[in-house]
């Protein structure tokens, strides 16, 4: 059975303490932590990581990148 996923529902606009990058050649989703005010884990950074991972879980690892749907095969930090 095919399922239609409303990607807008899980859309991620801007994170406060991480940035993301997708490598479509290998299906690698990178999340780069940028915690402020100092380089350490903090609640905002962990919240952003949780939101990002929950998004990937809810979409079963499918993301829209450059107008096409791609499968995320690996997560890198």
C-alpha positions as CSV (number, residue, x, y, z in Angstrom):
1,X,0.0,0.0,0.0
2,X,1.3,3.4,-0.9
3,X,1.1,6.2,1.7
4,X,1.0,9.9,0.8
5,X,3.1,12.0,3.2
6,X,2.3,15.6,3.7
7,X,5.9,16.9,3.9
8,X,4.8,20.4,4.7
9,X,3.4,19.1,7.9
10,X,6.9,18.1,9.0
11,X,8.7,21.0,7.4
12,X,11.7,22.4,9.2
13,X,12.4,26.0,8.7
14,X,15.2,27.2,10.9
15,X,17.1,25.6,13.7
16,X,18.6,27.8,16.4
17,X,21.6,25.7,17.3
18,X,22.2,23.2,14.4
19,X,22.5,23.4,10.7
20,X,21.8,20.6,8.3
21,X,23.2,19.5,5.0
22,X,22.1,16.7,2.7
23,X,24.5,14.7,0.4
24,X,22.2,13.3,-2.3
25,X,24.9,11.2,-3.9
26,X,25.1,8.9,-0.8
27,X,21.9,9.8,1.0
28,X,23.7,11.2,4.0
29,X,21.9,13.8,6.2
30,X,24.5,15.9,8.2
31,X,23.5,17.8,11.3
32,X,26.2,20.2,12.5
33,X,25.9,21.4,16.1
34,X,26.5,25.1,16.6
35,X,25.6,25.6,20.3
36,X,25.6,29.1,21.8
37,X,26.8,30.8,23.9
38,X,29.6,28.3,24.3
39,X,30.5,25.0,22.6
40,X,28.6,22.5,24.8
41,X,25.4,20.6,24.9
42,X,22.5,22.8,26.0
43,X,18.7,22.4,26.0
44,X,18.1,24.4,22.8
45,X,20.8,22.4,20.9
46,X,19.3,19.1,22.1
47,X,15.8,20.3,21.3
48,X,16.9,21.1,17.7
49,X,18.5,17.6,17.4
50,X,15.3,16.0,18.7
51,X,13.1,18.0,16.3
52,X,15.4,17.1,13.4
53,X,15.4,13.4,14.2
54,X,11.7,13.3,14.9
55,X,11.1,14.9,11.4
56,X,13.2,12.1,9.8
57,X,11.4,9.5,11.7
58,X,7.9,10.9,10.8
59,X,8.8,11.0,7.1
60,X,10.4,7.5,7.2
61,X,13.7,9.1,6.2
62,X,12.3,10.8,3.1
63,X,13.1,14.4,2.5
64,X,12.4,16.9,-0.3
65,X,15.8,18.2,-1.6
66,X,16.0,20.4,-4.7
67,X,12.4,19.6,-5.6
68,X,12.7,15.8,-5.5
69,X,12.0,13.3,-2.8
70,X,15.2,11.5,-1.5
71,X,15.8,8.7,1.0
72,X,18.1,9.5,3.9
73,X,20.3,6.4,4.2
74,X,22.7,7.7,6.9
75,X,22.8,10.3,9.6
76,X,26.1,12.1,10.3
77,X,27.1,14.6,12.9
